[in-house]
Structure formats: C-alpha cells, structure tokens
Amino acid sequence: MIDLHSHVLPGIDDGAVDLEEALSICRAAAADGIEAIAGTPHVRHDHGTTAEGMEAALAELQAAAGDLIRILPGGELDLAELDRPREELARFGLGGNPDYLLVETPYVGWPLDLGERLFRLRAAGITPVLAHPERNAEVQARPELLESLVSSGALTQLTAAALDGREGRRAKHCALTLLERGLAHLIASDAHAPQIREVGMSAAARELGDGALARWLTLEVPQAIVEGGAVPPRPGSARPRRRFRL
C-alpha cells in the first residue's frame, strides 16, 4: 500500500512532535503493509510550513528510517494557500509529483467558490486531491456536492479511520456513500501519531469486502500519482459491501 496523506514529518505541524515519534509512525505504517508514506504537513495560517522545512524534515526522517519505509514529499494546503505561484505549489506536489496537490477540505461549511478555486488549479495543470471530505457536515448531508468537482477532474481521498469506524458513524456512512457513488479515489491514513488516528489502512481495506476495489484505492491510484502515470479506471464491478450496521 501507499499512504499519500500523513503528518509524519517531525516538528512541522500538529503531527509527530519529534524524530522518535515520527519513527514510531513509520514502524506502525510498515507493520500495516505500507511501503511508502507521504509526509503532508499542513500549509495554512496556523502552521508556517515552508517547502524548505518540509524537505529538510523529510531528509532527516528518511535517513533515520533507512530501508524501513520510503518517505515521500507533499503538503496539505488550505484553500487560502492555493493562489500561490505554480512553482511554489509544485514544491508541495503530492508524493513528489508537481502535477497533484493535496487540498484540505474545510471542516465547517462549504465555500461557494470552491469549484472556482479548484478549476484554477486544473487550468494550471494541477490535479487537486481533496482530503477527507467525509468529515465535512455539508458533504455528509449532501454528498452530491462533490459530483461537479469530480466530473471536472478532482480526486478525493478518504481517511482510513472513517471507513473502519474510528471517526464515528456519520463519517463512516458518508465515506461509504462516496465510494458507492464513484466519488472517492484513494484511502490514506492522515496519521498524526502512532496511537491517535493510527495508520490502520489495512483494516479499512478489509472493511470494504472487495479486494479489487481495496487495491485500487490503496495502491493503484496512489502509485499512479507518485509515478506520474494515468489514473487507472476503477474496477467495474466494485461496490463496497455493507457487512456492518451503521
């Protein structure tokens, strides 16, 4: 599996506080079957993350982790940060690919200009990947809000903890609904610490009850992003089976 959303880089944002905690997350990820993990620190007003800081923390962590796991670059950008010049945005390219950018879905409300902001990214040759939309109350109430964004080329990333129930019933129900409607493209951990928001991607994959769909969400799509290939089509017969009560 490839995890394209985590806060594993030490001392950058609200994720790993130091190198030892970052290594603990790496060990948990490797034990879960993750072969590569992107450090995607918050880039927003309350975290003064710079590309240089991200790159330096990544180099430090990779040197310490050795062959345990591959650390990939990235950033989780707030909507207010998307007007930066393309060359600045490219430094935070998801998984090291300057043509993809992880964009933080607002936790509260639904900006009227969200579609316009993402369209500008697409016009600049950047594919936005919306992080954890299943946590947004507006999306939970109206999952069709994502339809026009996805049809315009955006991808969406679900959090593993939502799919396996660790983030509550509403987030789980929304995540499954987005999958059923073809509005989700990859699963990631959004891991902040070894115990809090644990990595747990394998548990989320098993929860789907569909091996082909799980592989598409946890390996094939993330791998295409990292390697710069075309995003493969979703397995045609894949539908998550609700083997549990919401």
Order of alpha helices (4+ residues) and beta strands (2+ residues): beta-alpha-beta-beta-alpha-beta-beta-alpha-beta-alpha-beta-alpha-alpha-beta-alpha-alpha-beta-alpha-alpha-alpha
